[in-house]
Amino acid sequence: MDKVYDHVQVLRGASFEVPDGAVTCLVGPNGAGKTTALKALGGLVRPDGGEVQVDGAAPGTSSFPLGHLGLVLGPDHWVESRTGFHSLKGLAMTSGVPESRVRQCLEEAGIAAVRDRKVRTYSLGMRQRLSLAAAMLGQARNLVLDEPFNGLDPEGVRWLRALLRSQAEEGRAVLVSSHLLAEVEDIADRVVVLTEGRVLAQAWTDDVRRSSGVLVRSGERARVLVLARARQWQVEEHEDQDTVLIDAEIEEVQKAFSQEGLSFTEMRQASRTLEDWFFHVLEEGGQES
């Protein structure tokens, strides 16, 4: 999809999928276009090019919007003079959701105890939980959340991670945007990298974290490099002069070291972190899927 604001191209052919039963994380620096993409999914902005579909239909066309898409765009859109309970009740009434569901969602969001307080007295974390409760009102098949960890304390972050995981395990499509990789490292099933309005890469995290070679620490670095060249292994230098990363299977490296009589102080399978992959994608500017 494409989107232009005041002659500024915010989205440039951004295209990605959010599969059912998985937590997809849209990551990228501030200003990458993440919020605009999420607003397009929620039907709040219309793309200038391309199309957006949620369950095969254009956003906003469902007869029961709360059951179609639960959208969290931040904690600051509530009427501060209303209580948390009445804020949700008003939203529920417009969609035919019973009051019992309002109470249930407040309980699930952990703010039932403050439901009769006015929103202006809520902390940032409480407002974020209120927004999450609103997104859950209609037990939507799809959840879209923009920076949902903002304002949450460590307990709240843990709770939200568990909630998102349970929603995905129930078969829902969950899309979370964040510019902090540490927030999504433990919950992401799929990652989409967005920068300057373009999707640079998208991949399943199991593939992202796949083995990235063998980390070897040896006092015989020169001989290790000779061996690697002879075996046509790719070698990545390391800031520790005694350490190299060899692009090969660990059994193969172990066998070669044994045959050549090479010693080492450490040899282990290395794996990429989400952060490693993210910065690699930014540096290369290429697609992975």
N, C-alpha and C positions, 0 to 999 in steps of 0.2 A: 504494500500500500504506500501511497504518497500523501504527504500533508505539508501545506505551506501556510505559515503565519506571517503576515506583514512582510511578504516577499522573502522570507527566510524558509528554506527547505528543512523542515523538521524531520520528516520521514522520507526515505529515498528507496522505493521499491522494497520496503521491509516485508519479508514473507517468512512465516513460521507456523508450525502446528503445535497444538496443545492436546496430546492424546488423553483419552479417558483412563482413569485408574492410575494416574501418575502425577507427581508434583513437578511441574516445569518451572524453572527459574529464569527470568529475563534479567540478565546482568549487564552492567555497563556503567560508565562514569556519569556523574550528574550532567544533565543536558543532552544525554544521548538520544532522547526521544521516547523513553520508556513509558512515561505517564501519558503521553499523547497516544501511543499504541494501545494502552489499556483503556483510555477513554473511547477510542474507536471501537474496541470490542464491546464496550458498554453502551454504544450508541449515542454517546454524549458529543462526539464530533464526527463529522462526515469526511471520509478520505477524499482527497482531490484526484486520486487515481487508484485503481485496483479495487478490490472488494474485501469485505469482512463477513465471515459467517460464523455463527455459533450454533452447533448442532444442525448444520446445513441450511440455516435461515439467517436473514439479515438481522442484526441487533434491533431490539425494540419491537419486533413483530409478533412476539409471543402473547397469547391471551392471558398468561399468568407470568409476568416478568420475574417475580421473586422466585418462582420455581425454575425459571430458565437460567438465570444468571445472578449470582450473589457478588456484588461489587463493593470493594473497599478502596476508596481513593484518598483516605486520610481522615484524621480526627477532628477537623475544624469546620465541618459543614452543618453542625447542629445548632438549633435555636437555643441559646444559652439560658433563656428564662423558663424553659420547660424542664421537667424532670426526665431522668433517663427512661423511666417507665412510660411516661406519656409520649416521649419522642418515638419510642418503638411502637407503642400502641397506635399512634396516628398512622404510621407507615403500614402497620398490619391491617388496619381497617380499610385502607384504600385498596387492598389486595385480597380481602376476604380471609385473612389469616386469623384464627381464633386467639383470644386473649391468653389462653392457657399456653399457647406456643410462645408468646411474648415472655411470659414468666420463665418458661423452660430455657429460652435462649439467654436471658439475663443470668440464670443460674449457671448455664454452661460456660458463659463468658466470664464468670467469676465476679460479677458486679451486682448480684441480687441484693446484697446488703446496702447498697447505695442507690437503689432504684428510685427512691422518693426524694433524692437530693437533686437540686437544679444542676443542669449541665455546667453552668459557669463555675461551680465549685469542684468540678472533676479535674483531676490531674490529666496530663497528656496521655498517660497509660490507660486511665479509666475511659477517656474518650475513644482511644483506639479500640478498647474492648467493646465499647458500645457500638462502634462501627462494625466490628466483627459479629456481634450479636445480630445486627440488622442484616448482614449478609447471609446469616444462617436461618432467618425467619421462614423463608419458603422452602427450606431443604433443597436448595437449587442443585441442579445437575452439574453446574459449572461454577467455580469460584475464581474470582480475579481480584488480586490484592496488590495494591501499590505501597511499597515500603511498609508492610504491616508490623515490622518489629520496632519501628520508631516509637520511643516513649515507653517501651515495656522494660520492666526491671528483669533481672535474671530469671526469676520465677515465672514471669509472664512470657519470656522468650521460650522457656522450656515448655510451658503450657501450649503456646501457639504451635511449636514444632510438632507436639503430639497431636494437636487438633488437625493440622494440615495433613499429617500422615494418615490419621484415621479417615479423613474425608476421601483421600485418594484410595485407600484400601476398600472403601465402600463403592468404588467405581467412578467417582467424580473426577472431572478434569479440573486440576488446580493450577493456576498460574500466579506466580509471585514475582514481583519485581524487587530488585535490591541493587545497591551499589556497594554493599559490603559482603564479600564472598564468605566470610566466616559465618554469617547469619544463615546461609543456605547450604553450606558444605555438607551438613548432616542430613538434610531432608530432600535434596534435589535428586530426582530420577532422570531429569533431562535439563540441559542448560542451553540457553540461547544467548549469544553475545551480541549486543546492540551498541553501536557507537556511531556518532554523527548521522543518526537516522538510518543506518544500514545494518543489516544482519550480517555479521562477519562469519559466524559459525553457529552451528547447533549440533548437539551430540548427546547421547545417553551417557550418564555419568559413569556407568560401568566401563564404557569404552574410554572415557577420559582418564579414568584411574587405572587403566590397563598397565601392565608391566612396561617400563620405559628403559629396560636394560639391566645391567649388573653393575653395582657399585663395588669397586675394588680399591682397597688401600694396601699398598705394597711399597717396601723400601727399594724395590728394583724397578723403578718407574721406566727407565730407558729400555730395559728388556721387555717390559709389558707392552710398550708402544711398538717395539719391533715385532712382537708376537701378534699384536692386533693388525698391523699392516700385512703381515704374512697371511693372516686368516681373512683379510678383507673385512674386518670389523670396523664399524664407525666408532670413533672414540670422542667423547666430550671432555674437555679439560675441566678441572675443578680448582677452586681457589686454594685448596689444600694440595700442595705440590706432590704429595704421595698418593693422591686419590684420582681415579679416572672413572668415567661412566662408559661402559662398553655395551654397544647395541648387539646383544646376542643372548641366547638362552644360558641360564646359570649352569646347567649340566655340561654344556659345551665348553664354557669357560673353565669350569673346574677340571674337566678332562685335559684341556690344553695346558693348564698350569701344571698339572701332575706330570704330563708327558715331558714338559720342558724343565721340570725341576724348579719352577718359580715359587717363591714364598709370598705369603700375603698375611696381613694382620686382620683384615676384614674383607669378607665377600658376601654380598647379599643382593637379593632381588630388589630393584628400586621401582617405585611406582609414582606416577604423577599425582600431585594434588590438584584440586580444582583451580587453585590460584596459579600454579605452574602453567596449566593449560591455558587459562585466561590470558596471562601475559604473553604466552607464546602466540596465541591467536592475534592479539593486538600488534605484536611485533611483525608477524608475517602478513597480517591483513588478508588472510585467505580463508576459504571455506573448509569446514570439516563437518561431516554428518554421519 
